[in-house]
Structure formats: structure tokens, C-alpha cells
Amino acid sequence: MIRRGVRGGQVPPPIAMDILLYSYSKIFAINPYDAKDTPIRMMTEMLLVHGEIEKVKAEEIEKATKK
């Protein structure tokens, strides 16, 4: 069930929350017990920003390797 959620499939809300909390905590090196008090909207916004930054980094690396 967790694997389905990680791959973008539908899962029950408690599993989706666990995946969100794990991802947020891991990426930003935050203790999950502290992160659980972070509003969901802020977590999702920060994860979206992080994703875009990682895309830009990947594009820059790709450009540099083509030279």
C-alpha cells in the first residue's frame, strides 16, 4: 500500500500523511516528531518548491555535461 502511494497511486489518508511527513522530514532534515506540527499546506508548498529547485539543478547538470 505504501509503495502505491509513493508511486502516485491512491492510498488512504493516514498513509498519505505518513508519506508526506516522511518526505518533508527527510528532505529538510527535520525530526518527524517536530515536523508533525507543521501545517499540511506549508509542507506541500515547501515540497513543491524543493521539487522545482531539484529540476533546475538537474537541467544545469545536464547542460554542463553536454559541453
N, C-alpha and C positions, 0 to 999 in steps of 0.2 A: 504494500500500500504506500509506504514512504517513497519507494522507487518511482511509482506512478506520479506522485506529487512533484518529485524532483525533476521529472521529465516533462512537467507541464500538464499532466492529466488532472482530472477532478478527484479530490480527496475530501474527507470530512473536515470541517473547520478546525477541530483540535489538532489534526495532523498538519494542516496548512499553517497553523500558528507555530507549531514546533519547527517546521522547516523555515519559516520566516525568522523566527527568533534565533535559530542556529546560524542561518546565513548572515544575519545582521551582526551577531556576536563574533563570528569567525572573521568576517571581513574587517570589522572595525576594532578587533581585539578588545572586546568589552565582555566583562563577566556576564554570563546569561542571567544570573540572578539580579544583577543591576539593570540589565537591558530590558527585562520583562516589564519594568515600569515606564518604558519609553512608549509614547503613543504610536499606534499602528501606522497612522498616516506619516509620521516622521520617519519611521523605519522604512516604509515603502519608498518615500521620496529620496531618502539617502541611498537606498539600494539602486534606484533608478539613476541617480547622479553617478554613483560608482560605476555602474554598467556603461554609461556613456563615456566616462573617463577611460575605462579599460578599452573601449572600442577605438578611441582616439590613439591611445598608446599602441595598440595593435596595428593601426594604419601607419603610424610613424615608423614602427619597426619594419613593416612590410616595405615602405618607401626606402628605408635605409639599406635593406638587404638587396633591393633591385639595382642599386647604384654600383 
